[in-house]
Amino acid sequence: MSKLAIHGGAAVGALNVPAWPIFGKRELELVADVVSSGNWGFLGPKEQEFEASFARFCGTGYGVAVANGTVSLKLALEALGIGPGDEVIVPGLTWQATATAVLDVNAVPVLVDVEPDTYTIDPRAIEAAVTTRTRAIIPVHLYGRIADMDAIMRLADRYRLHVVEDCAHQHGSEWKGRPVGSIGSVGSFSFQSSKIINAGEGGFLTTNSQGLADLLQSLKMCGRDARAGAPVMHSGNYRMTEFQAAILIAQLDRLETQNAERDRNALELERALSELPGLRPLYRSPNITKQSYYCLTVRYDREAWDGIPKEAFMAALVAELEGTLNCSNVYEPLNASPFYNPRNKNTHKLSDAYWRAIDPSRFELPVSERAFAEEAINFSHTMLLLGAADRRRLADAANKIFEHRHELREAAQTRRSQREPLSEVV
Ligand SMILES: *Cc1c(COP(=O)(O)O)cnc(C)c1O
């Protein structure tokens, strides 16, 4: 008789997942303020207030709110003077926006691999990819680990490169007491609806350089000077609305408490899950003094699970928790991602040499590929705000599946033997 829920056995039970996003009266009041003020955009008071408070939260002197976390990266590169003929090093394991921003300034994204124990950009791979044309690195603080900022800043120093931190996943993380977004030349954030602080859409740039901050303000506002005066350069419109800023002011008040709770729960969940031989947490550097999470990533060791693929384990886990578990794979590496096809777009046909240089398939990313195909499992940040009983239930479900893993193995074998004669017919 089957024990696993995925084969018709009794499930461990549903999780009580908190509704997301979490909001209250304050969000409603601040949005109502905006509506009744009639001042709905263009450097309104809410946007200016949020720029000041989010910059303070990130420990930077300046902050620039923008439309989303893709254009924020593009504007950071433009402000740093990066353009045609330049190369920018980005990790191969990230959301496509990190590399797309490089294409958007007509530079070449150079994809490099990630570290096997943190899944963040590998400093040795960065160094191996540096050429005379390299101008910048975009480390991504991916899921629930900060990239190794000591090693990255050392390389930036040695090769005179700019560093743009992509912090879309990690509002509030700190490396040796320094908030992410305050370590490189510029930090870039996203407030898109899946992120841990969101206004549906939105983006942000942090910097300690007044010159860069002024330039970013101009780039965001059709080339007007930083005080919204006369045009001083050519640019387009990348502004945020007052509605977004209002929501973000209220959401920012909730962020630190939520971050602390997510980290406590992540540590507990890592401990509980890693009692199983086949689930390992990522390495956590002692330089991480605060860790915030877009996802909690664990490493699945297929061998310890008798060869059962991670997808089968994930499906069984979802079934034990009656469909309430929010878990997923990591990003498909950019050298073969269906979301990253720079040669599908005519505006990228700048020259034959450029066309060849932006071909993603020329980059080898074995660690990213293994993470995607075999190893990595992401638990959404909403799973890090579960109560104690639900956290226990999640770990119990994983334990139960491990105990009855022979069922998954046998099911996989049956599927294989049923397929074989079919393939002979075809
Ligand atoms: C979400 C995200 C972005 C882009 O942000 P949007 O606001 O969605 O444009 C950039 N980088 C990473 C790593 C992201 O996850």
The ligand as an SDF file (V2000), in Angstrom:
LIG
                    3D

 15 15  0  0  0  0  0  0  0  0999 V2000
   13.5550   40.9870  -10.7070 C   0  0  0  0  0  0  0  0  0  0  0  0
   14.9740   41.0810  -11.0980 C   0  0  0  0  0  0  0  0  0  0  0  0
   15.4790   42.1140  -11.9050 C   0  0  0  0  0  0  0  0  0  0  0  0
   14.6110   43.0640  -12.6770 C   0  0  0  0  0  0  0  0  0  0  0  0
   13.6950   43.7410  -11.9820 O   0  0  0  0  0  0  0  0  0  0  0  0
   12.2760   44.1650  -12.6170 P   0  0  0  0  0  0  0  0  0  0  0  0
   11.7900   45.1670  -11.6370 O   0  0  0  0  0  0  0  0  0  0  0  0
   11.4470   42.9470  -12.7050 O   0  0  0  0  0  0  0  0  0  0  0  0
   12.5480   44.7800  -13.9550 O   0  0  0  0  0  0  0  0  0  0  0  0
   16.8390   42.2000  -12.0880 C   0  0  0  0  0  0  0  0  0  0  0  0
   17.6680   41.2990  -11.5530 N   0  0  0  0  0  0  0  0  0  0  0  0
   17.2220   40.2680  -10.8180 C   0  0  0  0  0  0  0  0  0  0  0  0
   18.2110   39.3120  -10.2490 C   0  0  0  0  0  0  0  0  0  0  0  0
   15.8580   40.1130  -10.5840 C   0  0  0  0  0  0  0  0  0  0  0  0
   15.4180   39.0780   -9.8770 O   0  0  0  0  0  0  0  0  0  0  0  0
  1  2  1  0
  2  3  1  0
  2 14  2  0
  3  4  1  0
  3 10  2  0
  4  5  1  0
  5  6  1  0
  6  7  2  0
  6  8  1  0
  6  9  1  0
 10 11  1  0
 11 12  2  0
 12 13  1  0
 12 14  1  0
 14 15  1  0
M  END
$$$$
